[in-house]
Amino acid sequence: MKNLIDKAIQTHNLSKKELTEILKEDSINEYLFSAANEVREKFVGNEVHLRALIEFSNICKRNCFYCGLRAENKNCERYRLSKAEIINFSQHAVDLGYKTIVMQSGEDDYFKTDYLAEIIQEVKKTDVALTLSIGERTFEEYKTLKAVGADRFLLRIETTDEELYRKMHPKMSLEKRKQCLYNLKKLGFETGSGCLVGLPGQTLDSLADDILFFKELDADMIGIGPLIVHKDTPLKGNENGSFTLALKVMALTRLLLPDINIPATTAMETLNPNGRIIALQSGANVVMPNVTQGDYRQKYEIYPGKICVNDTPDKCRGCIGEKILSIGRTIGQNYGFRPKNRKEIK
């Protein structure tokens, strides 16, 4: 089994069968995590890139089975940030030293492309890289958002298992999701995706397929997180995903895509008090602290028990900064593009 990991270190390729074998075998976990950490250091260095997350709307037209923001959840108190609030939160993030803003929302049709374009142009005046995470849009809409300055786009696929995707995403299409990702790549976005680990009915073969899809896509950033069950969703009563298995999927993703950006997700830390630090020592190189202010944080409840929902952006920035330095890593001072895509912000 260690030979398979050594092969991945050298070639950055593994077959579906080889991936599944590693995912199945827990005796080599520490060797896997150490290998992913070494590959991370070799290809992207010791910098940890901080991305300032603004959750600007928790209104969503979708009904994904695992998500607390699903349209049919009547217990979710909805909100939308105003243009002024988004720009204000963004400016505060810049004042705290962030070089990337991540604007994330449910799939909220109120934010038409032209309106988003106005907001993006204002945010970009503060000399930041800008990531959008707003769901499925048309090619032309993505093209407009790119033209006005959006640099990156995060569109998680969650699973590439067609049957499982259909079960978890009513009235949605896996093929359309994939096409959106290919459209984003074609338009020149740094394109991010990711998967949930622990969905009911998910297999190790399925997770191996997810990793291979990320490789095929040549994704620029991948977020891996364990399922955390929300009581106001159809998955209530199911078990949470495994922290260790999510970490293994993340580490294998690092081995196969050695130079991409991989966040240490907040869901990791929801299940393990040191989850983000462990992830940073197992292949991750990005952290996305929340800079949304006020009680909006509590209302953006994709899953329960999210960390830091009662903290201020200033406290979050100081806390994660200390943790990063405590493990001998440094905080990135540039825009944090994937090395092969590095550029200056226009």
C-alpha positions in Angstrom: 0.0 0.0 0.0 2.9 2.4 0.7 4.2 1.6 -2.8 0.9 2.9 -4.2 1.3 6.2 -2.2 5.0 6.4 -3.4 3.7 5.9 -7.0 1.3 8.8 -6.5 4.1 11.0 -5.1 6.2 10.4 -8.2 3.6 10.2 -11.0 0.5 12.0 -9.6 -1.6 9.3 -11.1 -3.5 6.4 -9.6 -6.2 4.2 -11.0 -9.7 4.0 -9.6 -8.9 0.6 -8.1 -5.7 1.9 -6.5 -7.5 4.9 -5.0 -10.2 2.7 -3.6 -7.6 0.4 -2.0 -6.0 3.3 -0.2 -9.3 4.7 0.9 -10.2 1.2 2.3 -6.9 0.7 4.2 -6.5 2.7 7.4 -3.2 1.3 8.5 -1.3 3.6 6.1 -3.2 6.8 7.0 -0.3 8.6 8.6 2.0 7.7 5.7 -0.7 9.1 3.3 -1.1 12.3 5.3 2.6 12.8 5.5 3.0 12.2 1.8 0.3 14.8 1.0 2.0 17.3 3.3 5.4 16.8 1.6 3.8 17.2 -1.9 2.0 20.3 -0.7 5.3 21.8 0.5 7.1 20.9 -2.7 4.5 22.3 -5.1 2.9 25.2 -3.3 5.2 26.0 -0.4 4.6 26.8 3.2 2.3 29.8 2.7 -1.3 29.5 3.8 -3.6 31.7 1.7 -6.5 33.3 3.6 -9.7 34.0 1.8 -12.3 36.3 3.3 -15.7 34.7 3.1 -18.8 36.9 2.7 -22.1 35.0 2.9 -24.3 37.5 1.1 -27.6 35.6 0.8 -29.0 32.5 2.4 -32.0 32.3 0.0 -31.8 29.3 -2.3 -34.1 27.9 -5.0 -32.6 24.4 -4.7 -33.7 21.6 -2.4 -30.4 19.6 -1.9 -31.1 17.0 0.7 -28.0 17.8 2.9 -28.3 21.6 3.0 -29.9 23.7 5.7 -30.5 26.5 3.2 -32.8 24.3 1.0 -35.8 26.1 -0.3 -38.3 23.9 1.6 -36.7 24.5 5.0 -39.2 26.8 6.7 -37.2 27.1 9.9 -34.4 29.0 8.1 -34.6 32.7 8.7 -33.7 34.2 5.3 -31.7 37.3 4.5 -30.0 39.2 1.7 -27.1 41.6 2.2 -27.4 45.0 0.4 -24.8 46.1 -2.1 -23.5 48.6 0.5 -23.2 45.9 3.2 -21.2 43.6 0.8 -18.9 46.4 -0.1 -18.5 47.4 3.5 -17.7 43.9 4.6 -15.2 43.5 1.8 -13.4 46.8 2.7 -13.1 45.6 6.3 -11.6 42.4 5.1 -9.0 44.3 3.0 -8.2 46.4 6.1 -7.5 43.1 8.0 -5.0 42.2 5.3 -7.0 39.8 3.1 -6.0 39.6 -0.6 -9.0 37.5 -1.7 -12.7 38.0 -1.2 -15.1 35.1 -1.6 -18.7 36.0 -2.3 -20.9 33.1 -1.5 -24.7 32.6 -1.5 -27.5 30.2 -2.1 -28.9 30.1 -5.7 -30.7 33.4 -5.3 -32.2 34.7 -8.5 -32.6 38.2 -6.9 -29.0 38.8 -7.7 -29.2 39.2 -11.4 -26.0 39.2 -13.4 -26.0 43.0 -14.0 -26.5 43.7 -10.3 -23.7 41.2 -9.4 -21.5 42.9 -12.0 -22.0 46.3 -10.3 -21.0 44.8 -6.9 -18.0 43.0 -8.4 -16.7 46.2 -10.0 -16.8 48.0 -6.6 -15.2 45.2 -4.7 -12.4 44.9 -7.3 -11.4 48.5 -6.7 -9.9 47.4 -3.4 -7.1 45.4 -5.1 -8.3 41.9 -4.3 -8.8 38.6 -6.1 -12.5 37.8 -6.2 -14.1 34.3 -6.0 -17.8 33.7 -6.6 -19.8 30.8 -5.2 -23.3 31.4 -6.5 -24.3 28.2 -8.2 -25.3 27.4 -11.8 -25.6 30.2 -14.4 -25.5 30.2 -18.1 -22.3 30.5 -20.2 -23.2 34.1 -21.1 -23.8 35.0 -17.4 -20.4 33.5 -16.4 -18.8 35.4 -19.3 -20.2 38.7 -18.1 -19.0 38.1 -14.5 -15.6 37.2 -15.7 -15.4 40.3 -17.9 -16.1 42.6 -15.0 -13.4 41.2 -12.9 -14.3 37.9 -11.1 -11.2 35.8 -11.0 -12.3 32.5 -9.5 -15.5 30.4 -9.2 -16.3 27.7 -6.8 -19.0 25.2 -7.8 -19.0 22.1 -5.7 -20.3 19.0 -7.4 -20.6 17.0 -4.1 -20.7 13.7 -5.9 -20.1 12.4 -9.4 -22.2 9.3 -8.8 -25.1 9.9 -11.1 -27.7 7.9 -9.1 -26.6 9.5 -5.8 -26.4 12.9 -7.4 -30.0 12.6 -8.6 -31.2 11.4 -5.1 -29.5 14.3 -3.3 -30.4 17.0 -5.8 -34.1 17.0 -6.8 -34.7 18.4 -10.3 -31.0 19.0 -10.9 -28.7 17.4 -13.5 -25.2 16.0 -12.9 -24.4 16.6 -16.6 -25.5 20.3 -16.3 -23.3 20.7 -13.2 -20.3 19.3 -15.0 -21.0 21.5 -18.1 -21.0 24.6 -15.8 -17.6 23.6 -14.5 -16.2 23.1 -18.0 -17.7 26.4 -19.1 -16.0 28.1 -16.2 -12.6 26.6 -17.2 -13.2 27.6 -20.8 -13.8 31.2 -19.8 -10.6 31.4 -17.8 -11.9 31.3 -14.3 -9.8 29.6 -11.7 -12.3 26.9 -11.2 -13.0 25.2 -7.9 -15.2 22.2 -7.0 -15.4 19.7 -4.2 -17.3 16.8 -2.7 -19.1 15.8 0.5 -17.9 12.6 2.2 -20.5 10.5 4.0 -23.6 10.9 1.9 -26.0 8.0 2.5 -25.3 5.3 -0.1 -21.9 6.8 -1.1 -19.2 4.1 -1.8 -15.4 4.2 -1.8 -15.6 3.6 -5.5 -17.7 6.7 -5.8 -15.2 8.8 -3.9 -12.4 7.5 -6.1 -14.5 8.6 -9.2 -14.8 12.1 -7.6 -11.0 12.4 -7.3 -10.5 11.3 -10.8 -13.1 13.8 -12.1 -11.2 16.6 -10.3 -8.1 15.4 -12.1 -9.9 15.2 -15.5 -11.3 18.7 -15.0 -7.8 20.0 -13.9 -9.5 21.9 -11.1 -7.6 24.8 -9.6 -9.1 24.4 -6.1 -10.9 21.5 -4.4 -12.7 21.6 -1.1 -13.4 18.3 0.7 -15.7 18.1 3.7 -17.5 15.5 5.8 -21.3 15.5 5.7 -22.7 17.1 8.8 -26.4 16.2 9.1 -28.9 19.0 9.5 -32.1 18.3 11.4 -34.2 20.3 9.0 -33.3 18.3 6.0 -34.4 14.9 4.6 -31.1 13.4 5.9 -32.0 14.0 9.5 -31.3 10.8 11.5 -28.4 9.8 9.4 -24.8 9.7 10.7 -22.3 12.4 10.1 -19.5 11.7 7.6 -16.1 10.5 8.8 -13.5 13.1 9.5 -10.7 10.6 8.8 -12.2 9.5 5.4 -12.7 13.1 4.4 -9.0 13.8 5.3 -8.0 10.8 3.2 -9.9 12.0 0.1 -8.3 15.4 0.6 -4.8 14.0 0.8 -5.3 11.8 -2.3 -6.6 14.9 -4.1 -3.3 16.6 -3.2 -1.2 13.7 -4.5 -3.0 13.7 -7.9 -3.3 17.4 -8.3 -0.1 18.6 -6.6 -0.1 22.3 -7.3 -3.8 23.2 -6.7 -5.3 25.2 -3.8 -7.0 23.0 -1.2 -8.9 24.6 1.8 -8.9 23.3 5.3 -12.7 23.4 5.5 -14.7 24.6 8.5 -16.7 21.3 8.4 -13.4 19.5 9.3 -13.2 21.6 12.5 -16.8 21.2 13.3 -16.1 17.4 13.7 -12.6 17.8 15.2 -11.5 20.8 17.4 -8.1 20.8 15.6 -9.6 19.9 12.2 -8.3 22.8 10.2 -4.7 22.5 11.5 -4.7 18.7 10.9 -5.9 19.4 7.4 -3.2 22.0 6.8 -0.7 19.3 7.9 -2.2 16.7 5.5 -2.2 18.6 2.2 -4.3 21.8 2.6 -2.9 25.3 2.0 -6.0 27.6 2.2 -8.3 28.8 5.0 -11.5 30.8 4.5 -12.3 32.8 7.6 -15.8 34.3 7.7 -15.9 38.1 7.5 -19.7 38.4 7.4 -20.7 40.6 10.3 -23.6 40.6 12.7 -26.2 37.8 13.1 -26.0 36.8 9.5 -23.4 34.2 10.3 -25.9 32.2 12.4 -28.5 32.4 9.7 -26.2 30.9 7.0 -26.6 27.4 8.4 -25.7 25.0 5.7 -25.0 22.5 8.5 -25.3 22.8 12.3 -22.5 23.5 14.7 -20.5 25.7 12.4 -17.4 27.1 14.1 -16.9 30.8 14.9 -20.5 31.9 14.2 -20.4 34.2 17.3 -16.9 35.6 16.6 -16.1 38.9 14.9 -14.0 39.1 11.7 -11.1 40.6 13.6 -11.1 37.8 16.2 -11.3 35.1 13.4 -8.4 36.7 11.6 -6.2 36.8 14.7 -7.1 33.3 15.8 -6.4 31.5 12.6 -3.3 33.6 12.1 -1.9 32.4 15.4 -2.7 28.8 14.6 -1.0 28.9 11.2 2.2 30.4 12.7 2.1 27.8 15.5 2.7 25.0 13.1 5.6 26.7 11.3 3.7 28.0 8.3 3.5 31.5 7.0 0.5 33.6 5.8 0.4 34.3 2.1 0.9 37.9 1.1 -0.1 37.6 -2.5 -3.4 36.8 -4.3 -2.9 33.1 -3.9 -3.5 31.9 -7.5 -2.5 28.4 -8.5 1.2 28.6 -9.3 0.7 28.0 -13.0 -2.0 30.7 -13.2 -0.2 33.4 -11.2 -0.9 36.8 -12.4 -1.2 40.4 -11.3 -4.7 41.7 -10.6 -5.9 44.1 -13.3 
